[in-house]
Amino acid sequence: MTSSSTSTRKHAGPGPASDQPAVPEPSFAERARTLMYLGRLGSLSTLSRRQQGFPFGSVMPYGLDDRGRPIFLISTMAMHTQNLQADPRASLLVTQGDTDGDALGASRVTLVGNVLPLAEPEIAEARKLYLASYANSKYWVDFEDFSFYRMDVVDVYYVGGFGVMGWVSAAEYERSQPDPLADSMTEIIQHMNADHKDALVLLARKFVGMESQEATMTAVDRLGFHVRLKTNDGVRGTRIAFLREARTPAETRKVLVEMVQQARAQAG
């Protein structure tokens, strides 16, 4: 499966698919960039020098440059430094932070590439980007035994949940940008689930024809949102498209209000 601007998945979650048509949603490349933008912490796997041929993985903070390439600050004492000096090939796994107890249903992305020390002219910008994410690193960032590394991405594999997965080329990944709602999506989701759960039930009925006793918003982006529904057939997931693109929290609120008004008018 390759990256595309529409989804061929008709629902997200186990169980039979609904009869709804696929709705527009960000490409896998855009979703991968968004997850990398939000993540800031991943599992870096390098090729072990001690046990040749075996991968060695550990938690690794990262910054992100304007092409979506991870930047690492690694001590010379770290196993990764020894491994990368012998072979720069590595992978970085980043997972969705708030899984709500459903780890396999959460999104994750794996970047595959070569991790190499940065050249002297690139260090100042890398330092700035890294400290923007990890301010406390200022206490050791300039120690002689720490060096900046960057992953030059060769390939990307994105998993968006049950049955949603595919490869993204490095070129597609680098051309994409994080979703404009990335910084506000958590606030939007929390607000909808705390104050408007009844409205979500109405929206699922109106726009995807699915009846439910309870609805929970699980993700939102510029083109729509995902909900998890408690139905007579069990827990189901589906995506609901916005009436139009929403690039700010204010635009998102406006379009959701219009959709709820339409749903209530039909229900009445």
C-alpha positions as CSV (number, residue, x, y, z in Angstrom):
1,M,0.0,0.0,0.0
2,T,1.4,3.4,-0.9
3,S,0.8,6.9,0.5
4,S,-2.3,8.6,-0.8
5,S,-4.6,11.6,0.1
6,T,-7.6,9.3,0.6
7,S,-8.1,6.2,2.6
8,T,-9.2,2.9,1.3
9,R,-9.9,1.8,4.8
10,K,-13.6,2.0,5.7
11,H,-13.2,1.7,9.4
12,A,-10.5,1.5,12.0
13,G,-10.6,-1.4,14.3
14,P,-11.4,-5.1,14.4
15,G,-14.6,-6.4,13.1
16,P,-16.4,-6.2,9.7
17,A,-16.1,-2.9,7.7
18,S,-19.1,-0.6,7.4
19,D,-20.6,0.2,4.0
20,Q,-19.5,3.8,4.1
21,P,-17.2,5.0,1.3
22,A,-13.7,6.0,2.0
23,V,-13.4,9.7,3.1
24,P,-10.5,12.1,2.4
25,E,-7.7,12.1,4.9
26,P,-4.0,13.1,5.0
27,S,-1.5,11.0,3.2
28,F,0.6,8.4,5.0
29,A,3.6,10.8,4.4
30,E,1.8,13.7,6.1
31,R,0.7,11.5,9.0
32,A,4.2,10.1,9.4
33,R,5.6,13.7,9.5
34,T,2.9,14.7,12.0
35,L,3.7,11.8,14.3
36,M,7.4,12.5,14.2
37,Y,6.7,16.2,14.9
38,L,4.7,15.3,18.0
39,G,6.8,12.4,19.2
40,R,10.2,13.7,20.2
41,L,11.1,10.3,21.7
42,G,11.7,7.0,20.0
43,S,13.5,3.7,20.0
44,L,16.7,3.9,18.1
45,S,18.0,0.6,16.8
46,T,21.6,0.3,15.6
47,L,23.6,-2.7,14.5
48,S,25.5,-4.2,17.5
49,R,29.2,-4.2,17.3
50,R,29.4,-6.5,20.3
51,Q,27.0,-9.1,18.8
52,Q,27.5,-8.6,15.1
53,G,24.3,-8.9,13.0
54,F,22.0,-8.3,15.9
55,P,20.0,-5.0,16.3
56,F,20.5,-3.0,19.5
57,G,17.6,-0.8,20.5
58,S,17.2,1.8,23.3
59,V,15.1,5.0,24.0
60,M,16.5,8.1,22.2
61,P,15.3,11.7,22.3
62,Y,15.4,13.5,19.0
63,G,15.0,16.9,17.4
64,L,13.6,17.4,13.9
65,D,14.9,19.5,11.1
66,D,12.8,21.2,8.4
67,R,13.0,18.0,6.2
68,G,11.8,15.8,9.0
69,R,15.2,14.3,9.7
70,P,15.8,13.3,13.3
71,I,18.7,14.9,15.1
72,F,20.3,13.1,18.0
73,L,22.7,14.2,20.8
74,I,24.7,11.1,21.7
75,S,27.5,10.5,24.3
76,T,30.7,8.8,23.3
77,M,29.9,6.4,26.1
78,A,26.6,5.2,24.6
79,M,26.5,1.9,22.8
80,H,24.9,3.6,19.8
81,T,28.1,5.7,19.3
82,Q,30.2,2.5,19.1
83,N,27.7,0.8,16.8
84,L,27.3,3.8,14.5
85,Q,31.0,4.2,14.1
86,A,31.2,0.7,12.8
87,D,28.0,0.9,10.7
88,P,25.7,3.9,10.2
89,R,22.6,1.9,9.3
90,A,19.8,2.3,11.8
91,S,16.0,2.6,12.4
92,L,13.9,4.8,14.6
93,L,10.5,3.7,15.9
94,V,8.2,6.5,17.2
95,T,4.7,5.7,18.6
96,Q,1.6,7.7,19.4
97,G,1.8,9.0,22.9
98,D,-1.7,8.7,24.1
99,T,-2.9,5.1,23.2
100,D,-5.8,5.0,25.7
101,G,-4.8,1.4,26.5
102,D,-4.9,0.3,22.9
103,A,-1.3,0.0,21.9
104,L,-1.9,-2.0,18.7
105,G,-4.6,0.4,17.5
106,A,-2.3,3.4,17.9
107,S,-0.3,4.9,15.1
108,R,3.5,4.4,14.8
109,V,6.2,5.1,12.3
110,T,9.6,3.6,11.6
111,L,12.3,5.6,9.8
112,V,15.1,3.6,8.2
113,G,18.3,5.4,7.3
114,N,22.0,6.2,7.9
115,V,22.9,8.0,11.2
116,L,26.1,10.1,10.7
117,P,27.9,12.8,12.7
118,L,27.0,16.3,11.7
119,A,29.6,18.4,9.9
120,E,30.9,21.4,11.9
121,P,28.9,24.0,9.8
122,E,25.7,22.2,10.6
123,I,26.1,21.9,14.4
124,A,24.9,25.4,15.4
125,E,21.5,24.9,13.7
126,A,21.2,21.4,15.0
127,R,22.0,22.6,18.5
128,K,19.2,25.2,18.3
129,L,16.7,22.7,17.0
130,Y,17.5,20.2,19.7
131,L,17.4,22.6,22.6
132,A,14.0,23.8,21.4
133,S,12.7,20.3,22.3
134,Y,15.0,19.5,25.2
135,A,15.9,22.7,27.1
136,N,17.5,20.8,29.9
137,S,20.1,19.5,27.5
138,K,21.8,22.9,27.7
139,Y,23.6,21.6,30.8
140,W,25.6,19.0,28.8
141,V,25.1,19.9,25.1
142,D,28.5,21.5,24.9
143,F,30.4,18.7,26.7
144,E,33.3,17.3,24.6
145,D,32.0,13.8,24.9
146,F,28.6,14.6,23.3
147,S,28.1,14.8,19.5
148,F,25.2,15.6,17.2
149,Y,24.1,13.0,14.7
150,R,21.4,13.1,12.0
151,M,19.5,10.3,10.3
152,D,19.4,10.7,6.5
153,V,16.2,8.9,5.8
154,V,16.2,6.1,3.3
155,D,12.6,4.7,3.8
156,V,9.6,5.1,6.0
157,Y,7.0,2.6,7.2
158,Y,3.7,4.0,8.7
159,V,1.1,2.2,10.7
160,G,-2.1,4.1,11.5
161,G,-3.8,1.3,13.5
162,F,-5.6,-1.9,12.6
163,G,-5.2,-2.6,8.8
164,V,-3.8,0.9,8.0
165,M,-0.2,0.6,7.0
166,G,2.2,1.2,4.1
167,W,5.6,2.3,2.9
168,V,6.3,6.0,2.3
169,S,9.3,7.0,0.1
170,A,11.9,9.2,1.7
171,A,11.1,11.9,-0.9
172,E,7.4,11.9,-0.1
173,Y,8.2,12.1,3.6
174,E,10.6,15.0,3.2
175,R,8.1,16.9,1.0
176,S,5.3,16.6,3.5
177,Q,4.6,18.8,6.5
178,P,3.0,18.1,9.9
179,D,-0.8,18.6,10.0
180,P,-1.7,22.2,10.9
181,L,-3.8,21.0,13.8
182,A,-0.9,18.9,15.3
183,D,-0.3,21.3,18.2
184,S,-4.0,21.7,19.1
185,M,-5.4,18.2,18.4
186,T,-5.1,17.0,22.0
187,E,-7.0,20.0,23.3
188,I,-9.7,19.5,20.6
189,I,-10.1,15.8,21.4
190,Q,-10.3,16.4,25.1
191,H,-12.9,19.2,24.6
192,M,-15.1,17.1,22.3
193,N,-15.0,14.0,24.6
194,A,-15.6,16.0,27.8
195,D,-18.4,18.3,26.6
196,H,-19.8,17.0,23.3
197,K,-20.1,13.2,23.4
198,D,-23.8,13.3,22.5
199,A,-22.9,15.5,19.5
200,L,-20.4,12.8,18.4
201,V,-23.1,10.2,18.4
202,L,-25.3,12.5,16.2
203,L,-22.4,13.1,13.8
204,A,-21.7,9.4,13.4
205,R,-25.4,8.8,12.6
206,K,-25.7,11.7,10.2
207,F,-22.4,11.5,8.3
208,V,-21.5,7.8,8.2
209,G,-24.9,6.2,9.0
210,M,-23.7,4.4,12.1
211,E,-25.9,4.0,15.3
212,S,-24.1,4.0,18.6
213,Q,-24.7,4.3,22.3
214,E,-21.5,6.2,22.9
215,A,-18.9,7.9,20.7
216,T,-15.3,9.0,21.5
217,M,-13.1,11.1,19.3
218,T,-9.7,9.5,18.9
219,A,-7.9,11.6,16.3
220,V,-8.4,14.8,14.4
221,D,-6.7,16.5,11.5
222,R,-7.3,19.2,8.9
223,L,-9.7,17.0,6.8
224,G,-11.7,15.2,9.5
225,F,-11.6,13.0,12.6
226,H,-11.8,9.5,13.8
227,V,-14.3,8.2,16.4
228,R,-14.6,5.0,18.4
229,L,-18.2,3.8,18.7
230,K,-20.0,1.5,21.1
231,T,-22.6,-0.2,19.0
232,N,-24.9,-3.2,19.3
233,D,-22.3,-5.1,17.3
234,G,-19.4,-4.2,19.6
235,V,-16.8,-1.4,19.4
236,R,-16.3,0.0,16.0
237,G,-14.2,2.8,14.6
238,T,-14.8,5.1,11.7
239,R,-13.7,8.3,10.1
240,I,-15.9,11.4,9.6
241,A,-14.9,14.0,7.0
242,F,-15.2,17.7,7.7
243,L,-17.4,19.7,5.4
244,R,-14.3,21.6,4.4
245,E,-10.6,21.8,5.4
246,A,-10.0,23.2,8.8
247,R,-6.4,24.5,9.5
248,T,-6.9,26.2,12.9
249,P,-8.8,25.4,16.1
250,A,-11.2,28.2,15.3
251,E,-12.0,26.8,11.8
252,T,-12.3,23.3,13.4
253,R,-14.8,24.6,15.9
254,K,-16.8,26.4,13.3
255,V,-17.1,23.4,10.9
256,L,-18.0,21.1,13.8
257,V,-20.8,23.4,14.9
258,E,-22.2,23.5,11.4
259,M,-22.0,19.7,11.2
260,V,-23.8,19.3,14.5
261,Q,-26.5,21.7,13.4
262,Q,-27.1,19.7,10.3
263,A,-27.2,16.5,12.3
264,R,-29.7,17.9,14.8
265,A,-31.9,19.3,12.0
266,Q,-32.1,15.9,10.4
267,A,-32.8,14.3,13.8
268,G,-35.6,16.8,14.5
